[in-house]
Amino acid sequence: MPIPIEQFIETRPRLIDEVVAPVDESEVLRYLGYPVNQYPNAHIERLVARWIKEACRRSDPRAAYVILPVLEKDTNRLTVRSLAGETEFVGAIGSFLGVARLVVAFIATAGPEVERLASRLMSDGEELPAMIVNAVGAERAEAAEAEVIDRVREQVSVIGFAPTLPYSPGYCGMALDQQARLFGLFNGATAGVTLTSDCLMQPLKSVSGLIGLAPVEDLQAEGSPCDRCDQPNCNMRR
């Protein structure tokens, strides 16, 4: 008997409080502006290694996520059901997640201490170490996001489903103000991340978004949404 997709719905936030993946130095270098296959000189490389170690010690990557049913969708909207009731996201996100049968909403963070260390270094005039620490913070937040994706991929693989790319408010067809709707899905269990009145996340080294879950064959037929995007310089492009 086929496994019903309803079995994978998790409206109560699930917390990930440990991320064991090591820091990806290539991602840190990417955040520092190094093109692929270009590397810093020996002096900068030593600084990068030193501050990766220190920033990693200060980081506390964690995440929260829910898996929600899709109630309605078209090219300009997507409606899901959570503990808070029905929530509608508007914008091109509707077309990007058009094949999704379930949607994962997530919030991931590197924690506050990395940001504090970077701020202190900047105040002390240590601009390059501050940049490195900030780059590690961004990488650690993404590592927490990747942990969410890996876990849900494993969960739904038994029914032939797979995750889409993640889509974050402010990018990929979702206005930044959709952030408030996304946070509203979590009933306060947001892995320690809060929103400002401008819909910016605190700590700053945090990321949130939506991930669709759909049959593998549907995702393959749909192709990459980046190929249909009209923002060629988007730094979320894959």
Residue frames relative to the residue before (quaternion, step in Angstrom):
aa qw qx qy qz dx dy dz
M 1.0000 0.0000 0.0000 0.0000 0.00 0.00 0.00
P 0.4867 -0.6707 0.4673 0.3080 3.63 -0.83 0.92
I 0.4561 -0.6636 0.5215 0.2824 3.55 -1.15 0.70
P 0.3892 -0.7298 0.5018 0.2529 3.64 -0.66 1.00
I 0.5159 -0.6578 0.4435 0.3231 3.57 -0.96 0.80
E 0.5286 0.6412 -0.4065 0.3797 3.59 1.19 -0.42
Q 0.5659 0.6194 -0.3763 0.3930 3.56 1.19 -0.52
F 0.7119 0.4689 -0.2485 0.4599 3.59 1.16 -0.58
I 0.4703 0.6690 -0.4480 0.3612 3.58 1.26 -0.01
E 0.0184 0.7771 -0.6272 0.0484 3.58 -0.91 0.99
T 0.1169 -0.8332 0.5388 0.0418 3.57 -0.01 1.27
R 0.6382 0.4703 -0.3336 0.5102 3.59 1.20 -0.37
P 0.5111 -0.6817 0.4188 0.3142 3.60 -0.69 1.03
R 0.2155 -0.7445 0.6209 0.1168 3.51 -1.06 0.87
L 0.2672 -0.7934 0.5340 0.1180 3.57 -0.77 1.06
I 0.1523 -0.7193 0.6696 0.1048 3.53 -1.15 0.80
D 0.0581 -0.8480 0.5268 -0.0023 3.58 -0.37 1.20
E 0.7488 0.2632 -0.2119 0.5703 3.57 1.24 0.31
V 0.0597 -0.7659 0.6401 0.0068 3.54 -0.94 0.97
V 0.2011 -0.8374 0.5019 0.0803 3.56 -0.39 1.22
A 0.4811 0.6757 -0.4453 0.3372 3.61 1.20 -0.28
P 0.4331 -0.7015 0.4934 0.2772 3.62 -0.84 0.90
V 0.6406 -0.5111 0.3973 0.4130 3.56 -1.26 0.33
D 0.3142 -0.7263 0.5863 0.1734 3.55 -0.96 0.94
E 0.3203 -0.7892 0.4911 0.1830 3.58 -0.19 1.28
S 0.6144 0.5548 -0.3625 0.4282 3.60 1.03 -0.67
E 0.6382 0.5063 -0.3260 0.4797 3.58 1.10 -0.66
V 0.6120 0.5362 -0.3462 0.4671 3.57 1.04 -0.75
L 0.6656 0.4919 -0.3011 0.4737 3.59 0.92 -0.88
R 0.6146 0.5392 -0.3506 0.4568 3.60 1.05 -0.70
Y 0.6643 0.4874 -0.3033 0.4787 3.58 0.96 -0.84
L 0.6573 0.4919 -0.3066 0.4816 3.58 1.16 -0.52
G 0.6083 -0.6092 0.3284 0.3886 3.59 1.28 0.00
Y 0.4780 0.6631 -0.4547 0.3536 3.59 1.21 0.19
P 0.4182 -0.6929 0.5210 0.2712 3.62 -0.83 0.93
V 0.6690 -0.4817 0.3766 0.4226 3.55 -1.28 0.36
N 0.8458 0.1431 -0.1516 0.4911 3.55 -1.03 0.95
Q 0.6056 0.4579 -0.4025 0.5114 3.57 1.16 0.57
Y 0.1312 -0.8259 0.5483 -0.0001 3.54 -0.86 1.01
P 0.5568 -0.6174 0.4304 0.3516 3.61 -1.13 0.53
N 0.5911 -0.5432 0.4418 0.4004 3.55 -1.29 0.25
A 0.7432 -0.4439 0.2644 0.4252 3.54 -1.29 0.26
H 0.6424 0.5274 -0.3321 0.4460 3.59 0.96 -0.80
I 0.6861 0.4637 -0.2826 0.4842 3.57 0.84 -0.97
E 0.6199 0.5535 -0.3450 0.4362 3.58 1.02 -0.75
R 0.6439 0.5032 -0.3258 0.4755 3.60 1.01 -0.75
L 0.6370 0.5178 -0.3276 0.4677 3.59 1.00 -0.79
V 0.6392 0.5275 -0.3238 0.4565 3.58 0.94 -0.90
A 0.6696 0.4984 -0.3050 0.4584 3.59 0.86 -0.96
R 0.6542 0.5227 -0.3186 0.4441 3.60 0.94 -0.87
W 0.7644 0.3963 -0.2170 0.4600 3.56 0.76 -1.03
I 0.5221 0.5697 -0.4258 0.4706 3.59 1.21 -0.23
K 0.6617 0.5138 -0.3071 0.4516 3.55 0.90 -0.95
E 0.6937 0.4733 -0.2839 0.4629 3.58 0.88 -0.94
A 0.6703 0.4928 -0.3034 0.4645 3.59 0.93 -0.86
C 0.6257 0.5302 -0.3388 0.4611 3.56 1.03 -0.73
R 0.6335 0.5338 -0.3289 0.4534 3.58 1.03 -0.76
R 0.7103 0.4531 -0.2523 0.4758 3.58 1.08 -0.74
S 0.6141 0.5979 -0.3528 0.3754 3.58 1.12 -0.54
D 0.1089 -0.7663 0.6310 0.0528 3.52 -1.27 0.53
P 0.0379 -0.8490 0.5265 0.0211 3.60 0.58 1.13
R 0.1450 0.7673 -0.6103 0.1334 3.52 -0.94 0.97
A 0.1180 -0.7972 0.5903 0.0451 3.56 -1.24 0.31
A 0.1528 -0.7301 0.6521 0.1356 3.51 -1.38 0.29
Y 0.0427 0.8065 -0.5890 0.0266 3.57 -1.06 0.67
V 0.1592 -0.7324 0.6514 0.1181 3.49 -1.38 0.41
I 0.2332 -0.7353 0.6157 0.1609 3.57 -1.25 0.47
L 0.0502 -0.8536 0.5143 -0.0650 3.54 -0.40 1.29
P 0.4844 -0.6520 0.4900 0.3165 3.58 -1.14 0.56
V 0.3903 -0.6755 0.5725 0.2522 3.54 -1.18 0.67
L 0.2440 -0.7913 0.5481 0.1178 3.57 -0.71 1.10
E 0.7850 -0.0650 0.0787 0.6110 3.57 0.95 -0.94
K 0.0611 0.7880 -0.6119 0.0316 3.54 -1.19 0.50
D 0.1058 0.7284 -0.6768 0.0103 3.49 -1.31 0.54
T 0.7776 -0.3786 0.2043 0.4585 3.60 -1.20 -0.10
N 0.7908 0.3165 -0.1559 0.5002 3.60 1.13 -0.50
R 0.7912 0.1980 -0.1525 0.5582 3.60 1.14 0.24
L 0.0841 -0.7608 0.6425 0.0354 3.51 -1.31 0.47
T 0.0957 -0.8105 0.5775 0.0223 3.58 -0.70 1.09
V 0.0646 -0.7855 0.6154 0.0031 3.56 -0.89 1.02
R 0.3210 -0.7240 0.5735 0.2096 3.55 -1.31 0.31
S 0.0087 -0.7881 0.6143 -0.0377 3.54 -0.86 1.06
L 0.7347 -0.3600 0.2988 0.4913 3.57 -1.26 -0.26
A 0.6624 0.5090 -0.2978 0.4620 3.57 1.18 -0.56
G 0.6244 -0.5043 0.3478 0.4846 3.59 1.27 -0.15
E 0.7332 -0.3781 0.3013 0.4781 3.56 -1.16 -0.58
T 0.0571 -0.7800 0.6231 0.0088 3.55 -1.01 0.91
E 0.1736 -0.7945 0.5775 0.0712 3.55 -0.83 1.04
F 0.1638 -0.7433 0.6424 0.0893 3.54 -0.95 0.98
V 0.1782 -0.8066 0.5593 0.0700 3.55 -0.88 0.93
G 0.5840 0.5583 -0.4455 0.3858 3.55 -1.23 0.56
A 0.7605 -0.3994 0.2729 0.4332 3.54 -1.36 -0.01
I 0.4304 0.6929 -0.4646 0.3446 3.58 1.26 -0.14
G 0.5774 0.6015 -0.3692 0.4105 3.58 1.15 -0.59
S 0.7012 0.4313 -0.2760 0.4961 3.57 0.96 -0.78
F 0.6285 0.5462 -0.3448 0.4333 3.60 1.03 -0.72
L 0.7622 0.2984 -0.1723 0.5480 3.61 1.10 -0.66
G 0.2351 0.8403 -0.4661 0.1466 3.56 1.22 0.49
V 0.7151 0.4325 -0.2671 0.4797 3.60 1.08 -0.60
A 0.4915 0.7014 -0.4181 0.3028 3.60 1.25 -0.22
R 0.2509 -0.7407 0.6067 0.1427 3.53 -1.10 0.82
L 0.7469 0.1318 -0.0827 0.6464 3.55 1.29 -0.58
V 0.1854 -0.7688 0.5999 0.1213 3.57 -1.23 0.46
V 0.2440 -0.7308 0.6227 0.1363 3.53 -1.02 0.92
A 0.1195 -0.7403 0.6573 0.0758 3.57 -0.90 0.97
F 0.0016 -0.8253 0.5632 -0.0407 3.59 -0.82 0.94
I 0.1029 -0.7231 0.6772 0.0889 3.49 -1.39 0.44
A 0.0153 0.8077 -0.5863 0.0607 3.59 -0.72 1.07
T 0.0375 -0.8214 0.5682 -0.0326 3.56 -1.03 0.76
A 0.4315 -0.6610 0.5475 0.2777 3.52 -1.32 0.41
G 0.5318 -0.6155 0.4102 0.4124 3.59 1.28 -0.20
P 0.6334 -0.6059 0.3510 0.3293 3.60 -1.22 0.42
E 0.6202 0.6125 -0.3616 0.3307 3.60 1.01 -0.65
V 0.5932 0.5582 -0.3756 0.4421 3.61 1.08 -0.59
E 0.6547 0.5125 -0.2995 0.4679 3.56 0.96 -0.90
R 0.6511 0.5141 -0.3187 0.4583 3.59 0.96 -0.82
L 0.6407 0.5157 -0.3248 0.4669 3.57 0.99 -0.81
A 0.6584 0.5051 -0.3129 0.4620 3.59 0.92 -0.88
S 0.6483 0.5176 -0.3200 0.4575 3.60 0.97 -0.81
R 0.6527 0.5075 -0.3192 0.4633 3.58 0.97 -0.84
L 0.6501 0.5139 -0.3170 0.4613 3.58 0.95 -0.85
M 0.6486 0.5113 -0.3206 0.4638 3.58 0.97 -0.82
S 0.6471 0.5188 -0.3143 0.4617 3.59 1.00 -0.83
D 0.6899 0.4603 -0.2647 0.4921 3.57 1.15 -0.65
G 0.5608 -0.6301 0.3775 0.3821 3.59 1.26 0.08
E 0.5156 0.6235 -0.4223 0.4087 3.58 1.27 0.23
E 0.0824 -0.8701 0.4845 0.0374 3.55 0.55 1.21
L 0.6861 0.4824 -0.3066 0.4501 3.61 0.83 -0.88
P 0.6447 0.4824 -0.3426 0.4840 3.65 0.86 -0.75
A 0.6245 0.5326 -0.3465 0.4542 3.61 1.01 -0.74
M 0.6464 0.5151 -0.3171 0.4650 3.59 0.98 -0.82
I 0.6480 0.5140 -0.3206 0.4617 3.58 0.98 -0.83
V 0.6567 0.5052 -0.3133 0.4640 3.58 0.91 -0.90
N 0.6453 0.5085 -0.3247 0.4686 3.60 0.96 -0.81
A 0.6355 0.5264 -0.3260 0.4612 3.58 1.03 -0.77
V 0.6371 0.5037 -0.3254 0.4842 3.58 1.02 -0.77
G 0.6226 0.5448 -0.3428 0.4451 3.59 0.99 -0.77
A 0.6548 0.4993 -0.3094 0.4757 3.56 0.96 -0.86
E 0.6596 0.5055 -0.3092 0.4624 3.58 0.97 -0.84
R 0.6628 0.5045 -0.3127 0.4566 3.60 0.97 -0.80
A 0.6147 0.5180 -0.3489 0.4817 3.61 1.07 -0.65
E 0.6632 0.4889 -0.3039 0.4784 3.57 0.98 -0.82
A 0.6075 0.5450 -0.3581 0.4536 3.60 1.08 -0.62
A 0.6371 0.5054 -0.3225 0.4845 3.59 1.06 -0.72
E 0.6162 0.5272 -0.3306 0.4827 3.58 1.07 -0.75
A 0.6589 0.5149 -0.3069 0.4545 3.59 0.94 -0.91
E 0.6101 0.5467 -0.3474 0.4563 3.58 1.10 -0.66
V 0.6144 0.5254 -0.3410 0.4799 3.59 1.05 -0.74
I 0.6750 0.5016 -0.3023 0.4488 3.58 0.81 -1.00
D 0.6564 0.5162 -0.3169 0.4496 3.59 0.90 -0.88
R 0.6757 0.5019 -0.3061 0.4448 3.57 0.93 -0.87
V 0.7010 0.4425 -0.2936 0.4761 3.60 0.84 -0.86
R 0.5835 0.5633 -0.3795 0.4452 3.60 1.09 -0.59
E 0.6649 0.4935 -0.3022 0.4723 3.57 0.95 -0.87
Q 0.6334 0.5492 -0.3330 0.4316 3.58 0.99 -0.83
V 0.8055 0.3367 -0.1633 0.4594 3.58 0.69 -1.08
S 0.4532 0.6945 -0.4594 0.3181 3.61 1.20 -0.07
V 0.6062 0.5859 -0.3574 0.4019 3.59 1.12 -0.59
I 0.7283 0.3471 -0.2452 0.5376 3.61 1.22 -0.29
G 0.5944 -0.6158 0.3506 0.3801 3.58 1.23 0.40
F 0.4905 0.6350 -0.4417 0.4013 3.56 1.22 0.51
A 0.0720 -0.7683 0.6334 0.0573 3.56 -1.31 0.37
P 0.5273 -0.6423 0.4503 0.3266 3.60 -1.20 0.42
T 0.4365 -0.6303 0.5693 0.2967 3.51 -1.30 0.47
L 0.6551 -0.3998 0.4064 0.4958 3.53 -1.29 -0.30
P 0.4809 -0.6369 0.4981 0.3391 3.61 -1.14 0.43
Y 0.1699 -0.7689 0.6107 0.0833 3.56 -1.12 0.75
S 0.1609 -0.8262 0.5384 0.0402 3.55 -0.67 1.14
P 0.5681 -0.5700 0.4574 0.3784 3.60 -1.09 0.60
G 0.7282 0.3486 -0.3032 0.5062 3.53 -0.90 1.00
Y 0.7515 0.2327 -0.1462 0.5998 3.57 1.31 -0.24
C 0.8618 0.2568 -0.0814 0.4298 3.50 -1.42 -0.03
G 0.7784 -0.4094 0.2122 0.4260 3.56 0.72 1.02
M 0.6623 0.4277 -0.3278 0.5206 3.61 1.22 0.34
A 0.3793 -0.7110 0.5453 0.2309 3.56 -0.74 1.04
L 0.6356 -0.5619 0.3699 0.3788 3.56 -1.15 0.61
D 0.6448 0.5491 -0.3430 0.4062 3.61 1.02 -0.67
Q 0.5136 0.6216 -0.4232 0.4133 3.59 1.31 -0.09
Q 0.4583 0.6975 -0.4303 0.3440 3.55 1.31 -0.26
A 0.6434 0.5331 -0.3306 0.4389 3.59 0.97 -0.85
R 0.6461 0.5074 -0.3228 0.4700 3.59 1.00 -0.75
L 0.6356 0.5265 -0.3309 0.4575 3.56 1.01 -0.81
F 0.6725 0.4872 -0.3014 0.4686 3.61 0.85 -0.91
G 0.6158 0.5762 -0.3418 0.4147 3.57 1.11 -0.61
L 0.5857 0.5895 -0.3643 0.4204 3.58 1.26 -0.28
F 0.7072 0.5308 -0.2360 0.4030 3.59 1.22 -0.49
N 0.3371 -0.7759 0.4862 0.2192 3.59 1.23 -0.01
G 0.7431 -0.4279 0.2095 0.4698 3.57 1.03 0.85
A 0.6207 0.5440 -0.3475 0.4451 3.62 1.21 -0.30
T 0.1988 0.8443 -0.4591 0.1920 3.55 0.59 1.24
A 0.5684 -0.6339 0.3690 0.3727 3.61 1.12 0.69
G 0.6978 -0.4909 0.2682 0.4474 3.58 1.11 0.66
V 0.5557 0.5975 -0.3875 0.4291 3.59 1.29 0.09
T 0.1020 -0.7841 0.6105 0.0462 3.57 -1.00 0.86
L 0.3890 -0.6998 0.5494 0.2392 3.54 -1.35 0.30
T 0.3708 -0.6752 0.5846 0.2545 3.54 -1.15 0.67
S 0.6863 -0.4656 0.3496 0.4359 3.57 -1.29 0.08
D 0.6737 0.4655 -0.2808 0.5006 3.59 1.27 -0.39
C 0.5077 -0.6787 0.3897 0.3602 3.58 1.33 0.27
L 0.4403 0.6376 -0.4984 0.3888 3.56 1.08 0.74
M 0.4369 -0.7192 0.4830 0.2418 3.55 -1.03 0.79
Q 0.1008 -0.7389 0.6629 0.0666 3.52 -1.25 0.67
P 0.4269 -0.2149 -0.8505 0.2195 1.65 -1.47 2.05
L 0.6172 -0.5757 0.3921 0.3660 3.57 -1.19 0.59
K 0.6880 0.4458 -0.2884 0.4948 3.58 1.02 -0.72
S 0.4232 0.6450 -0.4931 0.4022 3.50 0.52 1.34
V 0.1108 -0.7732 0.6217 0.0585 3.54 -1.24 0.46
S 0.0414 -0.7858 0.6168 0.0165 3.55 -1.10 0.68
G 0.1971 0.8067 -0.5460 0.1105 3.56 -1.21 0.22
L 0.4597 -0.6333 0.5484 0.2947 3.48 -1.44 -0.23
I 0.0959 -0.7597 0.6419 0.0395 3.53 -1.15 0.78
G 0.3103 -0.7496 0.5522 0.1920 3.57 -0.85 0.91
L 0.1717 -0.7373 0.6396 0.1334 3.55 -1.25 0.52
A 0.1233 0.8031 -0.5600 0.1620 3.55 -0.66 1.14
P 0.6472 -0.4919 0.3881 0.4342 3.60 -1.22 0.29
V 0.5909 -0.6116 0.3973 0.3449 3.56 -0.97 0.90
E 0.6695 0.5108 -0.3195 0.4346 3.59 0.89 -0.87
D 0.6253 0.5259 -0.3379 0.4671 3.60 1.11 -0.63
L 0.6463 0.5122 -0.3170 0.4685 3.58 1.01 -0.81
Q 0.6522 0.5119 -0.3167 0.4608 3.57 0.98 -0.82
A 0.6639 0.4990 -0.3038 0.4669 3.57 0.98 -0.81
E 0.6454 0.5401 -0.3114 0.4413 3.57 1.09 -0.74
G 0.2774 -0.7740 0.5184 0.2351 3.57 1.03 -0.78
S 0.6778 -0.4955 0.3538 0.4122 3.55 -1.30 0.04
P 0.4313 -0.6971 0.5047 0.2709 3.61 -0.82 0.93
C 0.5581 0.6073 -0.3980 0.4017 3.59 1.15 -0.45
D 0.6160 0.5490 -0.3461 0.4464 3.58 1.16 -0.54
R 0.7160 0.4178 -0.2428 0.5039 3.59 1.22 -0.44
C 0.5216 0.6634 -0.3973 0.3605 3.58 1.30 -0.16
D 0.3419 -0.7548 0.5286 0.1843 3.58 -1.05 0.82
Q 0.6119 0.5080 -0.3685 0.4813 3.59 1.22 0.48
P 0.1610 -0.8550 0.4849 0.0887 3.60 0.32 1.24
N 0.7154 0.4399 -0.2558 0.4788 3.60 1.15 -0.51
C 0.3521 0.7554 -0.4877 0.2598 3.59 1.25 0.22
N 0.3780 -0.7505 0.4929 0.2259 3.60 -0.80 0.97
M 0.5739 0.5436 -0.3962 0.4671 3.59 1.28 0.18
R 0.4319 0.7328 -0.4482 0.2751 3.61 1.28 -0.17
R 0.1107 -0.7833 0.6107 0.0365 3.54 -1.06 0.92
